[in-house]
């Protein structure tokens, strides 16, 4: 998202909204696919590097696999 038209529109809209309100807005991003997470956080916060008040939570997720092999007892059996 950070490199396409939607990302550009999001960045511009957030900056304009901050300008209209006259204060720093709280920005919360949630994604399961964006990487590297530090670059996306910097994009979302509007800074080159995350600021001290930027909190990045990378919970990571590894699914447990349930894998089994079923071999028929006879070659002609279903």
RAURNOR-V114511 format. One record per residue. RES is the residue in one small letter. SS is DSSP state (~ for helix, > for strand, _ for the rest). PHI is phi as a letter, one per 30 degrees, with the letter a starting at -180 (NA if undefined). D_LAST is the distance of its C-alpha to the last C-alpha in Angstrom with 1 decimal. Layout:
res=RES ss=SS phi=PHI d_last=D_LAST
res=RES ss=SS phi=PHI d_last=D_LAST
This chain:
res=x ss=_ phi=NA d_last=47.4
res=x ss=_ phi=d d_last=50.4
res=x ss=_ phi=c d_last=50.7
res=x ss=_ phi=c d_last=50.3
res=x ss=~ phi=d d_last=52.5
res=x ss=~ phi=d d_last=51.1
res=x ss=~ phi=d d_last=52.1
res=x ss=~ phi=d d_last=55.5
res=x ss=~ phi=d d_last=56.0
res=x ss=~ phi=d d_last=55.0
res=x ss=~ phi=d d_last=57.4
res=x ss=~ phi=d d_last=60.2
res=x ss=~ phi=d d_last=59.7
res=x ss=~ phi=d d_last=59.7
res=x ss=~ phi=d d_last=62.9
res=x ss=~ phi=d d_last=64.6
res=x ss=~ phi=d d_last=63.7
res=x ss=~ phi=d d_last=65.1
res=x ss=~ phi=d d_last=68.2
res=x ss=~ phi=d d_last=68.7
res=x ss=~ phi=d d_last=68.3
res=x ss=_ phi=i d_last=70.4
res=x ss=_ phi=b d_last=68.2
res=x ss=_ phi=d d_last=65.2
res=x ss=_ phi=d d_last=62.0
res=x ss=_ phi=d d_last=59.2
res=x ss=_ phi=c d_last=56.1
res=x ss=_ phi=b d_last=52.6
res=x ss=_ phi=c d_last=49.6
res=x ss=_ phi=b d_last=46.0
res=x ss=_ phi=a d_last=43.2
res=x ss=_ phi=c d_last=39.9
res=x ss=_ phi=b d_last=40.0
res=x ss=_ phi=d d_last=43.6
res=x ss=_ phi=b d_last=44.6
res=x ss=_ phi=d d_last=46.9
res=x ss=~ phi=d d_last=47.7
res=x ss=~ phi=d d_last=51.4
res=x ss=~ phi=d d_last=52.0
res=x ss=~ phi=d d_last=50.5
res=x ss=~ phi=d d_last=52.7
res=x ss=~ phi=d d_last=55.7
res=x ss=~ phi=d d_last=54.9
res=x ss=~ phi=d d_last=54.6
res=x ss=~ phi=d d_last=57.8
res=x ss=_ phi=i d_last=59.7
res=x ss=_ phi=b d_last=60.8
res=x ss=_ phi=d d_last=60.1
res=x ss=_ phi=b d_last=59.3
res=x ss=_ phi=e d_last=58.3
res=x ss=_ phi=d d_last=61.4
res=x ss=_ phi=e d_last=62.0
res=x ss=_ phi=d d_last=61.1
res=x ss=_ phi=d d_last=57.7
res=x ss=_ phi=c d_last=54.9
res=x ss=_ phi=c d_last=51.6
res=x ss=_ phi=c d_last=48.7
res=x ss=_ phi=c d_last=45.5
res=x ss=_ phi=d d_last=43.1
res=x ss=_ phi=h d_last=40.3
res=x ss=_ phi=a d_last=36.8
res=x ss=_ phi=b d_last=33.9
res=x ss=_ phi=d d_last=30.6
res=x ss=_ phi=d d_last=28.8
res=x ss=_ phi=c d_last=25.3
res=x ss=_ phi=c d_last=22.4
res=x ss=_ phi=c d_last=19.9
res=x ss=_ phi=b d_last=17.0
res=x ss=_ phi=c d_last=14.4
res=x ss=_ phi=c d_last=11.0
res=x ss=_ phi=c d_last=9.8
res=x ss=_ phi=d d_last=7.0
res=x ss=_ phi=d d_last=9.4
res=x ss=_ phi=b d_last=8.4
res=x ss=_ phi=d d_last=8.2
res=x ss=_ phi=c d_last=6.6
res=x ss=_ phi=d d_last=3.8
res=x ss=_ phi=d d_last=0.0
